[in-house]
Structure formats: structure tokens, C-alpha cells
Amino acid sequence: MEQREKLDKLGKKILNQSRTDLLLSMPYLKSALCSLSDCMDLTTSSVGTDASYIRFNPHYLFNLFLEEPQKMLRTMVHMVLHCLFQHMYFAKKYENQRLWNLCCDIVTESVTDSIECRAIYRISSDYRLNWYQRLNKDIGTLTAQRLYDYFNSDKAIDVDEDEFLHLEREFLFDDHSFWERLSDEKNNSDNDEKPPFFPFSPTSGDNKKANENDTSTTKNTPMENTLTPIRMSKEDWDKTSRIVKAEIETLGNNKSLETGTIISTLTATLKSRTNWRKFLSRFSTVREDTIIDLDSFDYGLYNFGMSLYGNMPLIEENEFCEAPRLEQLAIVIDTSASCQGKLVQHFLDETAAILESKNTFTHKSEIHIIECDDQIQKDIVLHSASEMKNYSKNFINAGGYGTDFRPAFNYIDALVKEKKLPHLRGILYFTDGYGIFPENPPQNKADIAFVFWKEEDYDASNVPDWAMKLIID
């Protein structure tokens, strides 16, 4: 047991030293590096992460640190990038786990190779560079999701078993088996309430006697392959990813070589997971409504009852409630020939279901559904959830010509100027991105977002800087 404690202590010392070296060379990764604790785990022959711990085999760690200290730092960056891109949380969604693991490793290594940092620098092989060039040409910004879809598409070059093994040898750096042991988010939240235990707690000498005398301590010593509860959830890493993204953005363009393609990959990854329900809520305004609020009561009557009767408060729910309500919103539908009617229908059904479930409509709510290809086809004004649902149910794609985004924005600007939309909160343009974008932003002050459906063939590369790009599942 003393030998095990020494191995555990020395392994953690190596990781702490590596973490310190990276913090000095790559300070923008501070929040990510400090989010991972260290834990010896003899179920692995190398090193890996479960998004909360760096789990290491001490013998592998010692040899790596002594023989290739630079590779030790690179491996840690590799695992941190897995966490920032949240690869482990999406693993169960993909049927071919071996392909998913390879895609994750290719993405993290392509980002690592793009970073000009002496601490993790290595000369890339011609084989690796050829694959980067090929994938960047066919896909653009690499993400694990895009890469997985690419290898399963007709565009991909056929990869036989020998080539697949070659790719695995080239890009493999860490053990992904811990990803399979991750519990779902619900179980993670339950585990967070329990204090974590450490599988290598000392049980010899005085500590052993103390544990035997302490009735609150479990008598059975956990085995070394027992996993500690997961502390970092998907939401935690989502926040950490945004923090790292903000840290890199503050460095400016003069540091772009030092940060590589982290920012572009993070941007593509975070946007690909936008929650449509949460995004719609940003266009609501908190308003007082004449609805009984069961979560509150009149404090005046409560105090009156207590003062009059001594021990009998008078409880009466408030007749007014503050809740988010939708005032004015414009949704523009691209009805051109390139935008599939089936996906437009899916988008409308999803939006109608969300707005109906959130009960955001009031008697003053006003949603403009504008159908446009290269000119305005229709402008339908809806005032209730039932009207929205009925429109979605009976939608027919009108138009079918080319795409020009300018007429819709000019039309909305005219409505705002005529004071027909004085409280416009947002403009959502559902499209595939193949069209003519305005050179200048609209005159109105509403938030503008171009919305793309992930399953559609879209082009979001030409979206202007004054508008948001939103990719929804």
C-alpha cells in the first residue's frame, strides 16, 4: 500500500509540473487546465480523461515524462481540448464508436498542430499534413461531428482497414475508454450531491486504526478500478469553453498564431449545439400579467392575520404575476428553390411547439411570418399560439426562385419606420445561406440571426458580422 501511495503521489507531481509548464506557455487555458483533477487508475495502460479527472497509469506516465517530456505536455493539451469540445458527452450518440474516437483525435490534433508554442511543438509528418489539407478543403473548419458525417457521406474517400489503422496510429494520444463509463446528465446531477471518494486512500498504520475506530468510514476498501463520481457536467464545460473563447478573443489578432485554430473550432462547436428553446426566450420581455401567482401571496394579509389571531395567517395568492411575454417578433422564411420545404415545415413545427409550451403570448403579442425568396411573397401576422400552430400545420412553400435577403430587411425597416413594429425585439431569418446578403446592417435595432438547420446543406460563411449565425439540431 505504501508503494501505491508513492506512485500516486509521484504521478500527481508529474501532472502538476506539466500543468504549471502549460500555464506559463498557454495562460488562456487556465480555466480548463484547473478544472481537471488527477487520479491514478490501473484500469488503463496509458492516460485519459473522463471530463473531471486525468486518470493515469503511473508507469506509463513516468516513462513518458522521462523519455518524451514534450509529448507529456502535448498529451495534456490533447485531453483538455477533448473536454473543451465536449467530445465525451456526445460519444453515445454515434453508432460507430471507433470512427467517433478517431474523428475526435483528428480534430484535437489538428488544433494542437496549429498552435505555435514551443512547449508542445512537433514536426508534422507529410501523411498528417496531406490529410489536414484534404479535410480542410472538403469540410472547412473541422469538428468531430462534421468529420464523422463526412466519413459516412459519399464525398469521403474510401478508407480501408489498413488506412484506418494508420490513422489511429498517427492521431491516437489518450485512452477514450473512460468516455464509455460516463453517466447521463441526470445521474451526474445526482452524483454531484454526494461527496467524492478517492480509491487510493491510505489504509495502513495509524490511518488504518483510525478508519477502524471511525464508524462513519466504510470498512471495505474500494478497488483501484472504481471510478469517482463525475464532478464536471456538460454545462460546466460549456461555460469553461466560453471562458476560454473569451480569453483568446481578448488577446487580439497579433496572438492568433499562438492560439492556432482553437477559436474557430470552439466557435463552430458551440454554435452547432445552440438550444433553440433557450434562444427564443431572449426575445421575451418580463411583463406583469393578470394571472393568479400560486408561488406568492399577499404579505399584508399574512401579517394582518398573525397580528389579529396570533397564530393564524391569512393566505391569498397574488392576482398579478411577472412572467416573460412575447411582444413583437419577425420570422423570415426563405422560400427559394434551394431551401427544402420539408425542413422549413420542421422548423415551423418546432418553433410553434416551443412558443405554445412556454405560454409567451398575450393579447398584445404580434409575430410577423414573412415569406421571401428574391421578393416578399407574404406577410402573415399571428397573435396567438393557436394561430401559430395552425399556420405551421397548413404551411405551403410559396415562391421557389432565387434568394435575396435584402428585400425582407428593407420591408421590416419600412414597418418600423411607419411605427407598425415599435417594439420589435428580433428578426430570425431561416435559410440555407445561399443568397445575396445586405452590405450594411438594417436601420432597426432588433437582434438579427440567420438560422440554419443542421441536417440541411447550408453555407453560413457569408453571414455578415452584424448578424448572429445559429445552427440548430
N, C-alpha and C positions, 0 to 999 in steps of 0.2 A: 504493500500500500504506500509506503514511503517513496518507493521508486516511481509509482504512478503520480504522486503529488509533485515530485521533482520534474517529471515530464510535462505535466500540466502547467506548472509554473514557468518552465523554460520556454514552452511553446507560446504561452501568452506574452512572455517578454519579447520574443521574436516579432510577434504580430504588433505589439505596442511600438517597437522600434520602427517597423515598417510603416505603421500608421503615422508616426512622427515625421519620417522622411517624406511621405507623401503630402502631409500638411504643409511642410516647408516649400515643396515644389509645386503643389496644386492646392492652394488655400481655398479655392472656390468649392472644393469637395468636402469641406469641413463638416457640414451638417450631415452628409451621407456617411462619411467615414466614422463619425462619432455615434452613428445610430446602430452600428453593428457591434455586439459584444463578442467575446471569444469563448470557445468551449471545445475541449478535447473530446473527440468522438472516434472510437476504434472501429466503428462500422464502415468507415471509409478508408481507402488506401491512399488518399491524397488530401484534398481540401475542397470545401464547398460552403455554400450558404443557404439558409432557409429563410432569409429576409430579416432575421432577428439576430442570428449568431453566425460567426465564421467558425465552422466546425472542421477541425483539423486532425490529421493523424500525425503525431509528434515526430515519428521517424522520417516521414516524407518532408515535413516542414524543416527539420534540421538539415537534411541533405540539400534541400532547395536553397536554404539560406546560406549555407557554406559554399556550395558549388556555383550557384547562379543567383546572387542576391538581387540582380536587376529583374530577373524573371519572378522573384518573390513579390516585388513591388508591382509588377505588371499583372500578376495573378490577382492581387488585391484590388487593383483598379478594375479588372475584368469582372470580379464579383460585385463590386459596388455599382457598376454600370448595369448589371443584370437587375439589381434592386431598383435603380432609378428608372429603368424602362419597364419594371414590374413584370418581367418575363415569367417568374414562377407562379404568379397569380392567374395567368391565362393558359397555363400548360394543359389543364384538364379539358379545355375547350377543343383541343386539337386531337384528332384520332391517331395520327402518326406521330407518336412521341419522339421517336428517333429523329425524324425530319425537323420537328419543332426545336429540339435541342440544338441541332446543327444550325438552324436559322438564327437562333439566339446568339450562338457563339460567333457566327459570321458578323452579325451586326455589332456586337460589343468589340470584336477585334478590329473591325473597320474604323470604328470611332477611336479606339486606342491608337491605331496606326496613324490617325490623322493629327494626333496631339504632338506638338513639338516640345517634348520635355525630356531632358537628358536622363532622368531617373527611370523612365520606362521605355526609352528608345531601343529599337532593334531594327536591323535591316530587313525589309520585307522581301520575300522571295519573288521571283518572276511569276511563279504559279499563283501566288496570292494576289499580286498586282493585276494580273490578267483577269482574275475573277472579279476583283473590285471594278475594273473598267467595264466589264461586260454587264455586271449587275447595275451599276450606276447609269449606264446607257439605257437599259431596259426598264428600270424601275424608278430611278431618280433617288430621292432620299431614302435610305434603307431603314426599314423597321422589320421586326421579326414577323409581324402579321403580313406585311406586303411580300416579304420574301417567301413565306410559307405558301401564300396564294400563287405566287409566281411559279414556284416549283411544281405546283399542281395544275398549272394552266398549259394551254397549247403553245404559248410563246417560249416556254422554257426549253433549254437544250436538254436532251435526254442524258440522264446521269445513271450510269450502270453501277453495280455494286462496288467494283474496284475504284471507280471515281469517287463514290460516296465515302469509302474508307479513307481515301486520300484526303478528302475534305475534312473528315473528322480528325485525322492526324494533324492536319495543318492548323485547325482552329480550336481544338479542344484544349481547355486550360483548367477546368474545375469539374467537380463532381455534382451532377444535377439530380442525383437520387433523392436528395432532401426535399426537392420540389414535390415529389410524389407523396410525401408524408404531411404536406401542409393540410390543415383542416380548412373547411369552408369558412366564410366570414362570420357566420353565426357562431360556430364553435370557437372561433378566435375571440369573439367578444365575450363569450362565457369564460374562456380560459384567462382572460385579462383580469377577472375578478379574483383569481386565485394567485397567491404568491408563488413565484417560480422556485423550483428546487434545482440543485446542482448535482449531477450524477457522480461527481468526484469529490464529495465532501469527505474530510478525514474521519476515519473511524478507528484509529489506533491510539494507544497510550491513554493520556488523560482525557482526550476528546471522546474516546470510546466509552470510558467510565461515565463521563458527563452525559452522553447520549443515553446510556442505560438507565441512569437515575432520572432523566427527564421524561416524564410520562407523555409530554406533548410531542415528542420526537418519534417518528416511525422507527420501529426496531429493524425492519428489513432494509438492508442497503440496496438502493436501486442498481440495476445492472448498467454497464457502461454504454449500452446501446439505447438507453432510454432518452427520448427527446424531451427537452424542456419546453414549457408552453411558449407559443409564439407571442411575442410582445408587439412587434411592428405589424400593423394591419395594412391592407391595400390603401386605405385612406391616408394612413400615416406616411407611406412612401409617396403617395400622390402629392401631399403637402411638401415633403422633402424635395421632390423633383422640381416643384415650382420655385422653391427657395434657391436651389442650385441654379436653375434657369435665370432667376433674377440676379444672383451673384455674378454670373457670367456676363449678363447684359450690362451691368454697371462697369465692367472692365473696359468697354468700348471696343471699337474695331481694331485698334492698334494691338490688341492682345488676342486677336482671332486665331493666329497661328498656334498660340499656346493652349487654346481650348479646343481646337480642331472642330469636328462636326457634332460636338455634344449638343450645342444649342439647336441645330436644325433637326437632329434626331429626337431630342426631347420635345420640340415643338410639334413635330409630326405625330409622335407617340401620344402626347397629351390631347391633341386635337382629335385624334382618332377615337378617343374614349369619352367624348363630351356627352353628358347626360342631358337629353332633350327636355326632360321634365324640369330639371333644375334651371336650365337656360330660359325656358318660358317664364319662370317665376320672376325673372329680373324685370319684366315689363309690367308687373303688377304694382299698384300703389296701395299703401295701407290707408284704409278709409273706415270711418265709423258707420256701422250699418245697424238698422233696427231689427236685430235678431237677438233672441234670448241667449245670453252667455252663461252656459252651465258651469263654467270654470271659475266664475267670480260671483260675488254677492255684494249687497249694499252694506257698507261698513257703518253707516249712520243708524240703520235699523238694528244692526247687530249690537252696537253699543247701547242703544235705547233699551233693548230687551234685557241686556245684562244689568243695566243700572236700575231698571224698574222691577225686575223679578229676581235679580241676584244671580241665578244660575240657569236662566233660560234665554238664550239669544234668539232674536228674530231673524230668520234667514230668508232672503228673497233675491233671486237671481237678477242680475242687471239686464235691462231690456235693450241695451246697446252693446255692440261688440266691434272691436277693431280687428279687421281682417284684410288680407291682400285682395284687391279687386282690380280687374282689368278695365281700363278706360278706353284707350284708342290704340289700335294696332293695325299695321298694314302687312298683309302677306301676299307677295307677288309669286305667281306660279308661271314657270317657264313652260309654255305650251308648244314650243318648237318641235320639229320633227325628230331632233336628236334626243330629246328628253322623253323617256319611256312613260307612257300613260299609266302603266301598272304601278310604277314607283311613285308617281305623283299621287295616285289613289292611296297607296300605303302611307305616304307622308300625311295626307289629309286625315285619314282614319286615326293615325296615331295622335295627331295634334288635337283632333276633336275629342278623343277619349281622355286626353290629359286635361284639357280645359273643362270638360264636363265633370271629371272626378274631383278637381280642385275647387269647384264651385266659385269660380272667379268672376262670373258675370253679375252685373247689376242692371238696373233699368237704364243706366247711362252708358253701358258698355257698347262699343262700336268697333267691329272688325271689318276692314275692307279686304276682300279677296279679289285681287286684280290679276286677271289672266292676260298674259302678254307674250308674244313671240318677237316680231320686229315692229309691232304696234299694239296698242291697247285693244284687247278683244272684249273684255267685260270688266265691270267693277261692281261686285255684289257686296252689299252692306249687311252684316249679320249683327243681331243684338242679343242673342241668347245661345245657350248650349244646344238646345234642341234644333235651332236653325243651322248651327254649325254642323251638327251631326247629320241633318237632312241634306245639307249641301254636299257633304263628303260622300254620302250614300249615292247621290244622283249625279255625281260629277261626270262630265263628258269633256274630253280634251278638245278644245276649240283652237283653231289656228293651224299649226303644223308647218310653218315656214321657217325662215332663218331666225337667229337670236340677236336681239339688240337690247341691251339693258338700259339704255338712255331714255326711251320713251316713258318707262314706268317711273323713273325718278323725276322726270320733268312733270309728269302728271301729278305725282304726290306733292311736289313743290307748289304746283298751282293750287291744289286743295288747301295746303297750309296757308298760302298767301291769301286765299279767299276766306280764311278763318273757318273752314269746314272741318279741319282737323287741328284744333288749337291745343289739344293735349296728347298729341302723337308721341308715344313712348319708343316705338321701334318699327323697323322695316326689315322683314325677313324675305329674302329672295331665294326660293327653291329652284335650283337649276343644275345643269351638268357642267356649267362653266365654259361651254363652247359658244362664244358670242363676243359682241363689241362692248367693252366696259367704258363708263364715263371717265374722262380725263380728270375732271375736277369733282370734288365731293358735292352732294346736294346742298341746297341752301338751308334746309330744315336741320334741327339739332337732334333728331332722333338717332338712336343707336341703329346701326346698319350691319346686317350679317348675311353673307351668302351661304346658303345651306346646301350641303351635298350629301347624298345618300351613299353610304359606304359600298353597297352592293352594285352601284351604278358605275359605268365608265365615265369618270369625271376628270376635269382639268381645273385645278384650283391654283395653278401657278401664276395666273394673270390677275388675280384679285387685287384691287388697289390697297394701298397701305391704310386708307381711312376707313376701310370696312373690315369686319371680322370674317374669318373663314371657319365654318362649322361643319364638321364631318360626323354624322350620326349613324348609329348602327340600325 
